[in-house]
Amino acid sequence: MEVFFNTDKNIEGKERVETYFTTEIKKDLKRFEDSVTRVEVHLSDENGIKGGANDKKCTIEVRPKGFGPIAATSTEDKIEKAISSATKKIISKLETKIGKKQSVR
């Protein structure tokens, strides 16, 4: 399973976030590693330098074998929280789509 990160110009510390969360996402999606071929993480700061509450957006798109792409989005005040929240949502969608039988592995 490959994990790719795409960020807008307003995301600071892209390398740190990418390194840490690639490992975390792979760990969180481990039970689906036989079914998911690709994970794309899209990060953006919707307000840029203006700031604001809940302006960090994370969209995670996964490509499971035999299905079309599945995506989940979360908007939070910190990019780390947005990634964690979107990951939880995508896990829920994968469990529904692929089947809960794989979640007991």
Secondary structure, DSSP 8 states (H G I E B T S, - for coil): -EEEEEE-TT-S-HHHHHHHHHHHHHHHTGGGTTTEEEEEEEEEETTGGG--TT-EEEEEEEEETTS--EEEEEEESSHHHHHHHHHHHHHHHHHHHH-GGGGG-
